[in-house]
Amino acid sequence: MYTTTTLFLQSQLQSPFSSFSHSSNPFPYTSTLHHSPLSIFNPTRSLSLPATANYTNNPSDLSLTATTSDQKLLTLLRQRKTEEAWILYTHSTHLPNTTCLSRLVSQLSYQNSKSSLTRAQSIVTRLRHERQLHRLDANSLGLLAVSAVKSGHVLYAVSLVKSMLRSGYLPHVKAWSAVVSCLASPTDDYDGAKEALKLFKSVTRCIRMFPDPDMAAESRPDTAAFNAVLNACANLGDSKMFLKVFDEMPQWGVVPDALSYNILIKLCCRIDRKNLLVFVLERVLQLGIPFCITTLHSLVAAYVDFGDLGTAEKIVQSMREQRRDVCKILRETESNLLQDFGTSHDDDEEEECVLRKLLPNLMNPSGNDPPLLPKAYAPDTRIYTSLMKGYMKAGRVADTVRMLEAMRHEDDSASHPDHVSYTTVVSALVKTGSMDRARQVLSEMLRIGVAANRITYNILLKGYCKQLQMVKARELLKEMIDDAGIQPDVVSYNTLIDGCILVDDSAGALALFNEMRARGIAPTKISYTTLMKAFAFSGQPKLANKVFDEMVNDRQVKVDVIAWNMLVEGYCRLGLVEEAKKVILKMKENGFHPDVGTYGSLANGITLARKPGEALLLWNEVKERCEVRKEGNKSDSPVPPLKPDEGLLDTLADICVRAAFFRKALEIVACMEENGISPNKTKFTRIYVEMHSRMFTSKHASMARQQRRVERKRAAEAFKFWLGLPNSYYGSEWRLEPMDGYE
């Protein structure tokens, strides 16, 4: 959805250096501006915040007197001989001037290759160490941030933009909005949506601090920037923040466009408000916003996400019939929801108020006639493919394949299947385990000239790995590289590494990890944790620890609870409870709190080590976290609340019953029932009968010992009462052996 910014940058950066000024202001805290009309970023522009002017460098050290070396370097840069310029820079005995450094970083960033990005980063690193970062202008740093985003180094791009703000630079809106846009997209590596909101607020706060708005004109947020941050709000499902950002648009002279309302459709999906979709469409038409088919794409995709394939099919059919009254069709379809509007969500009046501000037409849902589309729109490939994805998710493989065939016979070429359509069919077949048919579809794609992409091959790789066909998976990887000319990515290797875990091949997982890095593919958090999982599951916790240490040293990823849990799991699978507890202690010292997965692994380790006393300590900690959850906002505990799952509580209860800790067992089963978990009474009854049915039957115990057993006996009787076994509460005697005179 947000590739628009990137494409715009590519189109505008065809010749970004032809208009560079040959001299620039070396001091980043002056207000002198050097405008360059042919580049989207002002190449020598240095904006400053008065409050941050804290440099004490001697101006004489930053002289712009051009040396012979600098003149030669600048000549090479003007001639676009970036490689020769880089070599000259590396052999230079002094730090080049501002113009040369900025232009070199800009041209390296523009090349968008891994090596050029590394070189540009090395220049920035050197300048940071020498406290000369102010020698680079806003244009070069902005281009470097965009290049980092394109290369997948989002965290570096974020740190770069933040560093610019701290140093008094304001990045061009195309630069910082590209970073926000990438952050706003869902990712597995970190919570980018929240980071996108923080970055947006930081930039706009700095812009507001400038006394002269014209000075920050090129950094002011535009519609694309606002749409990026609105997308972050939608991905978080935060309707209140969405409204706050939406209301801020007029303050910057920005008007919402069709994409803004498409994102609002996504928000409706996140907050489970299907009845609002028709109102979003009507609002777009009422405001007279230039309409495009992408809004219909979003609508069909939204109904597919809700699992309402019937309504999605009606929209598609109405488009096939060239009808313009889509709003009327949706109103008739959603008539029950519209009649009940405002009654089913009274429990959140604040959210309801937010939605009414976003969609004022909610105030009279059954009033005027629904508006018409400006013209009829025929369904295109994307519309049909969205419906195909719905069939795939619903397990309707036959309908998915049938839709593909129907698209192939359409007269309009705009409706013919593309690589996404074919990939959807491949995915549907892989989900059902029909790998041979999936490969046939791939062959069909190649035969008719529809190029398969990396995603298609990754889906097939995942299918083979799930079926434990690792030989075929490796053959497909070779075919992907050699025959199709498609280079695997980190997802490809993560999939194969996970497949090695399924066949208990930790050595193969390590080999694939090393092969991935040898190809220059940077590991992600999932790569590290998956490899750690391979070693943990194969009983090699020390190797898992080595992978963890390497992950800590990798600045491109962030260690999270999942990584710590893999360490705990590795030791617990061997029953090494003390080592696991040391990891948990270190985990807490680093600011991470154990979650259900951490406690679950530890409970399993305690079971394996046969240390029931440790289970009591673990239960006390779990119980304390559960109490924090009960207290809610009233608790001032620094420890976050915990919602236990069935696996953790069942394991703890099992340990306590076997160890005859009946009082604790009753506390645990009570916690299970409070959390809507049904305890397995049949299992616990069997354990009690097999292990404890003859408890307290000795007639030769001393009086002191008998008195010490009174409390345990009372707990045992209470537990028998919970199980439904005969107990002292009923006044009947519990015996395993038959009474005299009975078989």
N, C-alpha and C positions, 0 to 999 in steps of 0.2 A: 504494500500500500504506500510505503514511503520511499520508494526508489526515485520519486520525482526529484527530490533535492539532489541526489547523486547524479542523475542524468543531466540536470541543469548545470551542475558544476562541470561535468565532462564537456558539455557543449560550449560553455563559456571559457574554459581553460585551454582552448586550442592554441592560443598564443598569449599566455599570461605575462610574458616577460618583455615583450617588445616595447612597452611603454614605461619601463622602470626608469626612475630618475637616477642620474649618475651620482647624485650626492644625496645624503639623507641626514637627518638630524640625529646625532648620536645620543642625545639625552632624551630618555623616554618620558620625561615629566614636563616637557614644554608643550605648548599648544599648537606649534607649527604643523600644518597639514600639507602634504604633498599629494595632490589629487592625480589620479591616473585613470582616464576615462575608458581605456580599453581592457582593464582587468577588473574582475569582480571584487577583489580586495585592493585596498589602497596600499601600495607596496612599501611606502616609507612613512606610513601614518603611525604616530605614536601618541596615544591618548593617555591622560593621566588623571588619577584621583588626587586632589590636593592633600588629602589626609595621609597618603601613603608615600609621600616623597621623603624617603629616609636613606637615600644613597649618599655616600660621602666620597665617592671616587674623585680623583683629581682630574679636571677637564683636560689637562695637558696630556694625560695618559690616553685619552680617547681622541687624539688628533686625527683629523681626516686627511692629513698630508699623504698623498698617494705615493707609495714606494714603487720601485720598478717591479717588484714581485706582485704587488696588488694590481698594478696596471696590466700586467700580463695575465693575471687571474681573471680580471674583469673582461679583458678582450676575449678570452676563451669562453667565458659565460655568455657574452653577447653573440658569439658564433655558435652557440648551442653545443659546444664541445664539453659536455658535462663530465665525461669520463676523464678527459685530460685535465680539466679543472680540478677534479677531485684528487688526482695524483699530485698535481702541483700543490694543492692545499696540504696534503699529508707530508710533503717534503719541505714545507715552509718552516722556517725557523722562528717566525713570529706569528702573532694572531692577526689575520687580515682585517681590513676595516669593515665597517658596518654594511656598506653597500655590497661588498663581495660576499660576506657571510650570509646576509639575508638572501641574496640572489642564488647562492649555491644551495642553501637549504630549500628554497622554493623550487629550483629545477630538480633536485633530487626527489622532493616530495611529489612533484608532478609526474615523474616516471612510473610511480605506482608499482614498483617491483620490490621484492623482499630485500634485495641487497641495497637498493637505493634508500629504502626506508631505514635500514640499519645504519647506513652512513649518515643520513640526516639526524638520526637519533644520537649518534656518537658526537656530532657537532654540538647539539644541545647539551649533552652530558658534560662535555668539556667546558662549555661556557658556564654551566652551573657550578662546576667545581672551582672555576677561576673567578666566580662571581661577576661574570661578564654577560649574563643572559640578556641584559638590556641592549646589547649590540644587535640583536635580531628584531626586526620590525614586526608589526602585527600581521602583515600579509604572509610572511614566511611561516610564522608559527601557526596561523590559521590553515594554510595549505598543508602543513605537516599534520595537523589534527585530522583534517579530512582524509589524508592518505592513510593515517593510522586506522581510521574507521573502516575504510575500504579493505584494508588488509586484515581486519578482524581484531586489531589491537585496541579495543574499545576503552579498556581501563587506562591505557597510556594516553589516549586522546582526551579522556576526562581529566587526567592529572595535568595535561598540557594546558587545557582551557583554564583550569583552576589556577595554575601557575601564572598564566597571563593576567588573570584578574587580580591576583595578589601583587603582581608587579606593576599594575597600573595600565596594562594594555586592555583594549576592548576588541575582541575578535569580531570579524565580519559576521553578520547574521547567517550567511550561508555556511560558515564554518561551525559556529556553535550549535546551530539548529540541526546540522547533520549529525553531530554527536548526540544531541537530545533525541533525535529520531531513532538512532540505533539503540540507544539505551531503552527507549520506550517499548521496543519490540520484545516479546517474551523470550527469555533465555534461561538455560539451565545453570549458568555459571554464577549468577548473582542477581539480586533483586534490582534489575536495571530500571524498572518503572519508577521506583521511589528515588533512585539516584537522578533520573531525568527531571523529576520535579524539583529536586534540590538545586540542580545545575541551572534550570530555568529561572528559579527565584534569585540565585546568586547573580546571574547576568543582568536581569532586569533591575535588581537593586543597585548594581554598579552604574547602570545607564542613568537611573534616576538621580544619582549623586552629581552628575555633571550640570553645572549652572547653565551652560549653553546647550540646548537640545540639538543644535545643528552639528556640534562636535561629535555626537554619538549617533548621527543619523543612519550611518551604514550598519550599525550594530543593533538598531531597534528591531524588535521581533516583528515578523511579517506573518501572513496567513499560514505559510508552511510551518513556521516555528510554533505557532499556536496549535496547529493541528497535531504536531508531534507531541506536545505536552498533553493535549486532550486525549491522544491515543494512550499515553501513560496512565491517565486517570481512568480510562475505560478498561484497560487491562487490569488495573487494581480493583475495578468495580466500585470506585469511590465517586458516587454521584454528587456529593457535597463539594468535593474538590473540583469536579468537572464543572459545576455551576460557577464556582469562584473564578476559574480560569476563563470560562465562557464570558462571564460578565466583565472581565478585565480587557477583552478584545477592543471594545470601543474606546477605552482609555488610550490605546496606542493607535487609534485610527484604522483598526483592522476589522474587516467585515467577514463573518463566517461564510464559507462557500459550501458547495455540495459535499465535499470531502468531510467538512466539519460535521455535517448531519449524518454522513455515513458512519462516522465514528460514534455518533450518538446511538445509532442502531446497534453498534457493538456493545455499548454500555447497557442498553436494554437487555441484551443477551446475558451480560455478566450479572445483572441484578435480577434476572429471571422475571422480566416484565414483557412477555410476548404481546400483551394487549396494547402496548404503546407503539408498536412498529408502524401501524397504519397512521397514527398521529404524526410520526416523524415524516413520513412520506407527504402527508397533507400539508405539514408546516413548510416543507421545501417548496411545494407548489404555491402555497398562499403568499410566501415572501417573494415570489418571482425570481428565485435564485436560478441561474442558468442550469437547466436540467441535463443530465447525461445518464447513460445506461448503467454507469457504475452504481448508482443508487439502487437500481433494480437488482444488480448483482448482489449488493449487500443484503437486500431484503430476502432474496432466495436463500442465500447462505445463512441468514439468521433463522429462518424457518427450518432449514435443514439442521442447524445446531440444536434447535428446540425439539427435534425429532418429529416435527409436523410436516411430513412429506406431502400430505394431502393438499395443504395450502400452497406449498412450494410448487406442486404440480399445477395448481389452478393458475398461479401467476405465469408459469411457463406457457400453459395452454392459451391464456388470454393474449399473450404476446404473439403466439403463433397465429391467432385469429385477428391480429392487428387491432386489438381493442385498446381504448384509451382509459376506460373506467376501472382501472386497477384498484383505486381507493374504494369504489363501491363494492367490488368483489371481495376485498378484504374485510370491509365492514359487515357484509352479509355472512362471511365465514366466521368472523369473530363476534357475532351478534351477542352471544351469551356473555362473553368477557366484557363487552362494552356496556351491557346492561348492569353488570355487577361492578363497574368501575367505581373506585372510591370506597368500596365496602370491604374488599378482600385484603387491603393493606392498611387498615386503620391502626394497626399496631405500631406503625412507624410514620407518625404524622409529619415528622421533620423531613423524611425522604419524600413523602407525598408532596409537601410544599415545594421542595427542590424541583421535582418533576414538573409541577405546574408552572414554575418559572421558566423552565427550559422549553416547555411546550404549552404556551398559553391557550392553544386550541383545545386543550383537555377540559376547559371550563364548560364547554357546550358540545359534548361528544355526539349528541343525536340531533343537532340543529340543522345547519345548512346542508345542501346537497354536497356530496364529496366532490372535490375538484378533479378535473381531467388532466391526463398527461398532455404536455404541449403537442405531442405527436405520437404515432404508434411506433413501437420499437420491436424489432424481430429478435428472438432469442439468438444469442451468439454462442460460440464455443464455450466461453466461460460460464454462461448461464447453465448450459447443458451439463457441463462438468461438475458444477456445484450440486446439481440434482443427482448425478452419478455418485458423488461422494456420500450423499444421503443414503442411497441404496446400499452402498458398500458398508456404511456404519450399521445399517439395519440388517446386514447379513443377506441382502437380496442380490446374490451374485448374478443370477439369471437376468434380473432387470438391469444390472450394471452392464453386462455384456450386450444385452438387447439395445440399450441406449447407445452404446458405441456403434453398433451396426446401423442404427437409424441415423446417427450423425454422418456416417460415411456416405449415406445415400441422399443427403440434403442437397438441394440445388444450389443454395447459397454457400459459397466457399467459406464465408465467415462463420459458418456453423459446423464445418468439418472438424473432426477430432484432431487435437494437437498432442504434443508429448505429455502434457498433463492429463489429458483424457485417457491415453493409453496407460500411463503410469497408475491412474486410479483403478483401471481394470486389473493390472498386474497386482496391485496391492490387495484388491478384493480376492483374487485367486490365491495369493500367498496366505491370506488370513485363514482360508479354508484348507490349506495344506496342499493345494493343487499346483505343485511346483512345475510339473511338466507342461501344463496348460499355460502357466505364467511365462515359461521360456518360449512357448510358441507365440505368445503375444509379442514378446521382445523380438523374435525373428520376423514377425509380420511388420513391426515398426521399421526394422532395417530394410525390409524388402520394398516397402512403399515410400521410403525416403523420409520418414519421420524420425528424426534423430533422438535416440534415447539419451537421457542426461544422467548425471551422477546419482540423482535421487532414485531413478528407476533401478539402477544397479544396487544401490544401498538397500532397497526394499527386498530385492531378490537375495542379497547376501544375508539379510536378517531371516528370511524364510528358510534358507539352507541351514543356518546356525540353529534355529529353533528345532529343526528336524534332526539335528546332530550330524548333518552331512557336511563335515568340515572339509573333506577332500573336494567336494563339488564347490564349496564356497571359495576355496583357494583357486580352483580352476576358473571360476567366474571372475575373481579379482584379476587374474592374469589376462583373461579375455578382455576385461574392461580396459586394462592398460594397453595391451599390445594391439588388439583388433579395433576397439572403439576409439582408442586414443584419449580416453577420459582418465584423468588422474584421480585416484582416491583421495578422500578428505579425512578429517579426523573422525567423522561419523562412521565411515567405512571401517576404519581400524578399530574403533570402539566396539562396533558390532562383532567383528571377528574375535576380538579379545574376550568379549562376553561369551561367544560361542565356545572358546577354549575352556572357559570355566565350566560350561555345561558338560563337557566331556572330560573334565578333570585333567586338563593339560596346562599346568601353570608354566611349564617351560615354553610351550607354544605361545602363550599369552605374552611372556617376556620378549620372545623373539619378534612378535608382531609390534610390540611397543617400540623396540629398538629400530625396527624397519621403518616405522612411521616417522620417527625422529630423523633417521638417515635420509628420508625423502624431504626433509625440511618442513614437516607438518608439526606445528606446535601442539603438544598435548593440552587437553582441557582438564577441568576438574573431574569430569566423568572418566577421562582416560586414566588418571592417577587412581581414583577410587576403584575403578574396575580392576586394574592390575593389583591393587591392594587386596581386593576381594578374592582374586585368584590365589594369592599366597595365603590369605587367611583361611580359605576353604580347604587348601591342601596341607594345612598344618605347618606353615612356615611363617610364623609371626615376625621373626627377625627380618626376613626379607620384606614383609609388609611395612615394617618400621623404616627400612631404608628408602622405600618408595615414598613414604610419608615425609621423610626428611628432605627428599628431592623436591617434593611438592611445596614444602615450606619455602625453599630457596627459589622457586619459580615465581617471578613477580607478575606473570601474566594470569595467574589463578589465585583464588582465595581459598584457604583451608576452611572447611566448614564442619558441622557436626557429623556429617556422613563419613568424612575421612577419619575422624576420631573414632567413630563407631566401628570402622573396619579394623582399626588397631585392637580395640576391645574384643571384637569378635574373634580375631586371630588367636588371642591368648585363651579366651573362654572355650574355644573348641578343643583345646587341649586340657581344660580343667585348671589352667594356671590363674586362679582367682586373684592371688596377691599381685601378680604382674598386671592383670587387668585393672585392679583397683588403683595401682600407681598411675596407669594411663588416665583413668578417670580423674584422679587428683590433679594431674598435670593439665588435663582438659579444662578443669574448673579454674586453675590458675591463669589460663590463657583467655578467660572470659567466656567460655562455652559451658552451657548447662546441659547435663545429660538429658536425653529425651527417652521416649518409650523404647526405641531401638537399643539404646545404650543399656537400659535396665533389663530389657529382655535378654540380651546377650549375656549379661552378668548372671541373671537367674539361671540360664542354661548351663553356664560354667559352674555355678554352685551345685547344681544337680549332678553334673559329671564328677565334680570333686568330692561330692558327698560331705558337704560342710553346711549342715542345716542352720548352724548358728549364724552364718553369714546371711542366710535368707532373712533372719529376724532383723538384722541391721538394715538390709536392703528394703524390707517392708516398711520399717519406720521412716526411712527417707521418702519412699513413694507415698506413704500416708500423709506425711507433712506437705508434700507438693499437692496432693489432692485436696487437703484442707485449704490451701491457698486458693485453689480454684473455686471452692465453695464460697469463700469469703468475697471473691470477686474484687471490685474496686475498693472495698473496705480494708483490704490487706495492704500493709506497707512493707511486706517482705521483699527483699531484693531478688529472691529466687522466683522464677516464673512458675505459673501453675502447670499442672500436668493432668492430662486426660489418659488414664491407663487403658490399654487394650486387653482383649481376651487372652492373648498369648501370655502376656506378662503375669496377669493375675492368676491364671490357671496354673502356670508353672510354680508360682509362689505358694499357692494353696496346696498343690501336690506335694511340695517339699515339706510343708508344715504338717500335713496329715500323716505322711510317712514317718515324720519325726515325733509324732504325737504332740505337736504344739497346737492343741485343739482350740485354745482361746484365740490365737492368732489366725488360725484357719477360719474361724467364724467371722473375724474382722474382715478378712479378705473376701469371703463369699458375700458378706454384706456390701462391700465396696463394689463387687461385681454386679449385684442386683441394683444398686444405686445408679450404675452406669448402663443399665439396660442389657447386661450380659447374663445369660442363663448358665449357672454353674452346672457342671456335669455330675449330677448326684449319683448316677449309676457307677461312674468310675470311682468316686470317693467312697461309695458303699463297698465296692469290691476291695479297695485298699484297706478299709477299716476291718472288714471281715477277715482278710488274709493276714493282717499284721497285728491287730489290736483287740481281737475279740476276747482274748483271755487275759486282758489287763486286770490288775487289781484282784486277782483270784488267789494269790498266795495267802495261806492261813498262818504262815510262820514268820511273817515280817514283824519287826519290833514295833512297839507302840509309837516311837518317835518317827519311824519311817512311814507308818500308816497315817500319822497326822500330816506329814509332808505331802502325802499323796491325796489328801482331801480335795485341795483346790484343783489338781489335775483331773481328779475323778469327776468333779462337778462340771469341768469344761468338757470332758469326754461325754458325759451324759447329755449335755446341751447339744453337742455336735451330733450325737445319735438321734436326738430329738429332731434336729434339722434334717437329717437324712431320712427320717421316717422309720427308724429302727426302734424296737422295744427298748425302753429306757426307764429310769427311776421316776421320770415325770409322770409316767402312766402307772407306776406301781407294779410293773411286771418285771420279771427277772430275765436278763438277757443271757442266753446260753447258745453255744454252738452244738454241743452234744445233745442227743435226744434224752428226754427225761425218763426215769425208770418206768418200765412197762410200755414204752412206745418204741417202735422201730425207727 
